[in-house]
Amino acid sequence: MYEILVRIKKDKIIEKTFKSLEKEVVFRRGRIKIFVEGDQLEVRAYAADIASARSLANTILRVLYVIEGVEEL
């Protein structure tokens, strides 16, 4: 089992986005879980194999990239 951990400064938009993704990104070989620790948001991805870990990492980074773009508008 592979685990990816990303810590982000807590932000309302980021938290809501990842909370909605948490329900959608669940499949046989991996999933994403969200935890709030003080002013930090922890995004944890669990994957059964390296290909699934790469896919989950890409999903997390893509979401952060999109949020960053939206916040700049």
C-alpha positions, 0 to 999 in steps of 0.5 A: 500500500502506498500513501501520499500526504499533502498538507495545505493551509486551510482555505474554505474553497480548498476544503470544500473542493477536496471534501466533495472529491473525497466522495468521488475518488474511491475506487478498487485500487485507491482512495483519497481521505481528507483531515483537518488539523488546526489551520492545516488541511491534510489530503491523504491518498492511499493506493494499492500500486504505484500506477494508482499512486501516480494517478491519485497524485495527479488528481490532487495536483490538478485540483490544486492547480485549478483552484489556484487559477480560479482564485486568481480570477 
